Amino acid sequence: MNDALRVALRDTGHTIESLAEHVGVDPKTVSRWLLEDRIPHARHRLTAADTLRKNVSDIWPDISRRRALVWFRPWQEIEREATTLRSYQPLVVPGLLQTEAYARAVLAGGGLIPRSEVERLVAHRMSRQVILQHEEPPRLTAVLDESVLRRPVGGPAVMREQLLALAEAAGQPHTRVYVVPSTVGEYAGLNGPFVLATAADHRIAGYLDNQLQGQVVSEQADIAAILTVWENVRGETLSHWQSVELIREVAESWN
């Protein structure tokens, strides 16, 4: 049960029905917020909090953390505290740089995830990107395989928007994007995606993704192995500005 919501209802004299009327939803929906601790859409959270004379954070604290999948929370904590992030993706744009439409297309691909769950995961992915808007954001270096730019995820309009957003992000002083061109044959990155996060105390953690769930690694030998792969991958890329030029060129091809 969401005890904060229950107390706010009691203190203001509101009922499930009266709150539902103010917010413009079915009473069953408010019941789910209360009894199942479901998290409402942003506009409903704001209206409900105003109606109950509370701040949104008083009723739904740390929303992005609660939305995270349980197995992802350890990495999300590391990601939040990182001063440097190094990300390699051979298949899709890194999550921290995805547009909402692109993220939705990736998560909905194959039709294996229910629509409501897709929307929850999209909201969580978008909320993670706030770290790049901090006054002192982490230094993000992203390496993508050129095939990422050319795979029609979500269709031409989604791809064009995504690649233009990627090029714009690459123009920020704390972000660098590199592309491994399709002319490169076999290289170490083909074995799978990974992220390396460096903390303020210089400790490094790694994140490996797969079809079931991600794995956080911190053993010295594992980190050393991933760092070796990173150096191999970076050695195969175009320069930053060559990469941005290619991204913009491919973006226009999606017209």
KAGI-V49788 format. One record per residue. N is the residue number from 1. RES is the residue in three letters. PHI is phi in radians with two decimals (none if undefined). Layout:
[[N & RES & PHI] [N & RES & PHI]]
This chain:
[[1 & MET & none] [2 & ASN & -1.45] [3 & ASP & -1.14] [4 & ALA & -1.12] [5 & LEU & -1.20] [6 & ARG & -1.07] [7 & VAL & -1.15] [8 & ALA & -1.12] [9 & LEU & -1.09] [10 & ARG & -1.11] [11 & ASP & -1.18] [12 & THR & -1.67] [13 & GLY & 1.37] [14 & HIS & -1.35] [15 & THR & -1.92] [16 & ILE & -1.00] [17 & GLU & -1.17] [18 & SER & -1.22] [19 & LEU & -1.16] [20 & ALA & -1.04] [21 & GLU & -1.14] [22 & HIS & -1.15] [23 & VAL & -1.41] [24 & GLY & 1.54] [25 & VAL & -2.25] [26 & ASP & -1.29] [27 & PRO & -0.94] [28 & LYS & -1.08] [29 & THR & -1.16] [30 & VAL & -1.11] [31 & SER & -1.03] [32 & ARG & -1.17] [33 & TRP & -1.05] [34 & LEU & -1.44] [35 & LEU & -1.55] [36 & GLU & -1.84] [37 & ASP & 0.99] [38 & ARG & -1.27] [39 & ILE & -1.77] [40 & PRO & -1.21] [41 & HIS & -1.06] [42 & ALA & -0.98] [43 & ARG & -1.16] [44 & HIS & -1.27] [45 & ARG & -1.04] [46 & LEU & -1.12] [47 & THR & -1.13] [48 & ALA & -1.10] [49 & ALA & -1.12] [50 & ASP & -1.08] [51 & THR & -1.07] [52 & LEU & -1.61] [53 & ARG & 0.99] [54 & LYS & -2.30] [55 & ASN & -1.39] [56 & VAL & -0.96] [57 & SER & -1.17] [58 & ASP & -1.24] [59 & ILE & -1.75] [60 & TRP & -2.20] [61 & PRO & -1.25] [62 & ASP & 0.81] [63 & ILE & -1.04] [64 & SER & -1.09] [65 & ARG & -1.20] [66 & ARG & -1.22] [67 & ARG & -1.29] [68 & ALA & -1.14] [69 & LEU & -1.09] [70 & VAL & -0.96] [71 & TRP & -1.22] [72 & PHE & -1.55] [73 & ARG & -1.00] [74 & PRO & -1.01] [75 & TRP & -1.23] [76 & GLN & -1.08] [77 & GLU & -1.10] [78 & ILE & -1.12] [79 & GLU & -1.06] [80 & ARG & -1.10] [81 & GLU & -1.61] [82 & ALA & -1.20] [83 & THR & -1.69] [84 & THR & -2.44] [85 & LEU & -2.21] [86 & ARG & -2.11] [87 & SER & -2.13] [88 & TYR & -2.13] [89 & GLN & -2.37] [90 & PRO & -1.59] [91 & LEU & -2.12] [92 & VAL & -2.42] [93 & VAL & -1.14] [94 & PRO & -0.97] [95 & GLY & -0.96] [96 & LEU & -1.19] [97 & LEU & -2.04] [98 & GLN & -1.38] [99 & THR & -1.35] [100 & GLU & -1.10] [101 & ALA & -1.15] [102 & TYR & -1.16] [103 & ALA & -1.03] [104 & ARG & -1.10] [105 & ALA & -1.14] [106 & VAL & -1.09] [107 & LEU & -1.24] [108 & ALA & -1.49] [109 & GLY & -0.98] [110 & GLY & 1.54] [111 & GLY & 1.16] [112 & LEU & -1.57] [113 & ILE & -1.86] [114 & PRO & -0.99] [115 & ARG & -1.00] [116 & SER & -1.10] [117 & GLU & -1.24] [118 & VAL & -1.01] [119 & GLU & -1.11] [120 & ARG & -1.12] [121 & LEU & -1.21] [122 & VAL & -1.09] [123 & ALA & -1.05] [124 & HIS & -1.13] [125 & ARG & -1.10] [126 & MET & -1.15] [127 & SER & -1.16] [128 & ARG & -1.13] [129 & GLN & -1.23] [130 & VAL & -1.08] [131 & ILE & -1.10] [132 & LEU & -1.39] [133 & GLN & -1.81] [134 & HIS & -1.13] [135 & GLU & -1.06] [136 & GLU & -2.17] [137 & PRO & -1.27] [138 & PRO & -1.16] [139 & ARG & -1.38] [140 & LEU & -1.87] [141 & THR & -2.04] [142 & ALA & -2.04] [143 & VAL & -2.04] [144 & LEU & -2.16] [145 & ASP & -1.35] [146 & GLU & -1.02] [147 & SER & -1.06] [148 & VAL & -1.06] [149 & LEU & -1.26] [150 & ARG & -1.90] [151 & ARG & -1.39] [152 & PRO & -1.37] [153 & VAL & -1.28] [154 & GLY & 1.41] [155 & GLY & 1.76] [156 & PRO & -0.98] [157 & ALA & -1.12] [158 & VAL & -1.12] [159 & MET & -1.15] [160 & ARG & -1.07] [161 & GLU & -1.04] [162 & GLN & -1.13] [163 & LEU & -1.22] [164 & LEU & -1.15] [165 & ALA & -1.14] [166 & LEU & -1.13] [167 & ALA & -1.12] [168 & GLU & -1.14] [169 & ALA & -1.06] [170 & ALA & -1.15] [171 & GLY & -1.47] [172 & GLN & -1.32] [173 & PRO & -1.11] [174 & HIS & -1.68] [175 & THR & -2.19] [176 & ARG & -2.24] [177 & VAL & -2.16] [178 & TYR & -2.23] [179 & VAL & -2.08] [180 & VAL & -1.49] [181 & PRO & -1.21] [182 & SER & -1.16] [183 & THR & -1.28] [184 & VAL & -1.34] [185 & GLY & -1.44] [186 & GLU & -1.27] [187 & TYR & -2.68] [188 & ALA & -1.08] [189 & GLY & -1.14] [190 & LEU & -1.15] [191 & ASN & -1.42] [192 & GLY & 2.40] [193 & PRO & -1.36] [194 & PHE & -2.84] [195 & VAL & -2.35] [196 & LEU & -2.05] [197 & ALA & -2.08] [198 & THR & -1.91] [199 & ALA & -1.54] [200 & ALA & -1.07] [201 & ASP & -1.57] [202 & HIS & 1.32] [203 & ARG & -1.23] [204 & ILE & -2.08] [205 & ALA & -2.17] [206 & GLY & -2.10] [207 & TYR & -2.31] [208 & LEU & -2.01] [209 & ASP & -1.83] [210 & ASN & -2.67] [211 & GLN & -1.22] [212 & LEU & -1.73] [213 & GLN & -2.86] [214 & GLY & -1.41] [215 & GLN & -2.25] [216 & VAL & -1.58] [217 & VAL & -2.17] [218 & SER & -2.48] [219 & GLU & -1.06] [220 & GLN & -0.99] [221 & ALA & -1.17] [222 & ASP & -1.16] [223 & ILE & -1.10] [224 & ALA & -1.07] [225 & ALA & -1.15] [226 & ILE & -1.20] [227 & LEU & -1.08] [228 & THR & -1.12] [229 & VAL & -1.12] [230 & TRP & -0.98] [231 & GLU & -1.10] [232 & ASN & -1.13] [233 & VAL & -1.12] [234 & ARG & -1.08] [235 & GLY & -1.20] [236 & GLU & -1.74] [237 & THR & -1.50] [238 & LEU & -1.23] [239 & SER & -1.15] [240 & HIS & -1.00] [241 & TRP & -1.28] [242 & GLN & -1.10] [243 & SER & -1.13] [244 & VAL & -1.10] [245 & GLU & -1.07] [246 & LEU & -1.14] [247 & ILE & -1.05] [248 & ARG & -1.14] [249 & GLU & -1.10] [250 & VAL & -1.19] [251 & ALA & -1.00] [252 & GLU & -1.19] [253 & SER & -1.24] [254 & TRP & -1.53] [255 & ASN & -1.08]]
